[in-house]
């Protein structure tokens, strides 16, 4: 039964990563347009990127004169998009049972997306996306950690492990 759960979780993780990749890297491109952007032939465009932490977050929270739905989509969307990653990762591997490992893994995944956006002109590199995405992974991890703390304290997890 345990192997079946791992297989199902792994399939969900693959599906989730495919959807996240489409939404992050190819949100404005059709399938046929994607091929034109997967090359280094385009010139570098550094002007639309943000390398200053909290600049975009502050802009959307305090300065921008934009529709509130755009603010929510940009801030909450970056957080919510990575919650499943922080939720599923510790369930798939014990190596990701600590907050530090979730922080590193989520940051690395987010950094990979940001670098790909930068190199292939699929969007703009934004340091604030790294912060918000990593926060999303941590938020996803917290219910799992709380579950383990509660059930380990009650001895439920330990007693089930001994009975197997």
N, C-alpha and C positions, 0 to 999 in steps of 0.2 A: 504494500500500500504506500509506503514511504517513497519508493522509487517512482510510482505513478504520480504522486503529488509533485515531486521534483521535475518530472517531465512536463506536466501541465504548466507549472510555474515557469519553466524554461521557455516553453512555447509562448506564454503570455509576455515574457520579457522580450523575446524576439519581436513579437507583434508590436509591443509598446515602443521598442527602439526604432522599428520601421516607421511607425506613425510619427514619433517624435522627430525623426530625421526629415520626413516629408514636411512637417509643420515648421521646423527650424530652418532647414537649408533650402527647401524648394517650395516655400509657401506661395510664391508669386509666379512659379514657372509651371508650364505644362510639361509632360514627358518629353516632347520633341524639343522644347527649348532648353532642357537640362543639359543636353550634350554640348551645346554651344558655350556653356559656362564652365564645364569641366575641362579647362585648359589654362595654361599659363600665358596664352597669347594676348590677353587683355593687359592694358597698362595698369600700373598700380594706382589706386585711388585712396589716398590717406585722409582726405578732408572730412568724410562722413563718419569717421570712427571716433569712439570715445575711450580714451585711455586714463581718464581721471575718475577715481572711485566716487560714487554717489552723485556725480554730475547729472546723469539722466534721471535718477530717482528724484533728486531735488527739483529738477525741471518739471517733471510730471506732477509732483506733489504740490509745489509752491509757485512755480513761475508760468507754466504753460497755460495758454488760453485756448484749451482744446476741450472737446466733448468729454464728459466724465467717463463714458464707455471706453474711449481710447486710453485714458489713464489706467482704468481698471485692466483693460486687455494687456497693456504693456507691463504693468507691475505685477498684478496677480497672475497673469498668464505665464510669466517667467517662473513664478514660484510653483504654481499648480502643475505645470508641465513636468516638473522633476520630482513631485511627491511620489508617484508610483515607483520610480527608481529607488528611492530611499526605503520604500515599503517592501519591495520584492527582493532586493539584494541580500539583506540579512536572512531571508527565508531560503534563499538558494545556496548560501554558503556561510559556514561558521566564521570564515575569515572576516566577514563584514558584520560581526556582532558588536563591534565597538563604534562609538561615535566618531572617533578619529578616522577609522577606515571608511566610513560613510562619507565624511567630509572630503577626504582625499579622492575617493572614487567619483563622487558627484562633481567635484571641482574639475577633475581630469576629463570627464565626459563633456561637461560644459565648455571647458577650454578647447577641446577638440572641435566642437561645433563652431566656436568663435574663430578659431584659426582657419577652419575650412571656409567660413564666410569671408574672411579677410583675403585668403589666397585665391579663391575662385570667384570672388565678387558675387557671392550668393546672398549678401546682406551686409550688415556693418558689424564690425567688431565693437563690442561694448563691455567695458569692465563691469558695469552695473548688472549686466546679464549674468556674469559669473557669480556675483554676490547673490542675486535673487535666485538663480538656479540652485546654487549650493544650499541656500536657505530652504528651498523646496525639498531637496533631498533629506535634509535634517528633519524637517517637519514630517516627512513620510516615515522616517526611522523611529520617531518618538513613540507612536502607538505600539510598535513591535517591542521596543525596549521596555515600555510600561507593562506590556503583557508578560514578558519574561520576568520582570521584577515581581509582579503580583503573584504569578503562578509558582515561581521559584521560592518565594517567601512562604507560600502556603504548602510547599512540598509536593505539589501536584506533578510538576515536570520531573522532579527527582524520582518520585515513587513510580511513575510510568516508565522511566528509563531503566530502573532496576528490574521491573517486571518483564522486560523484553528479553 
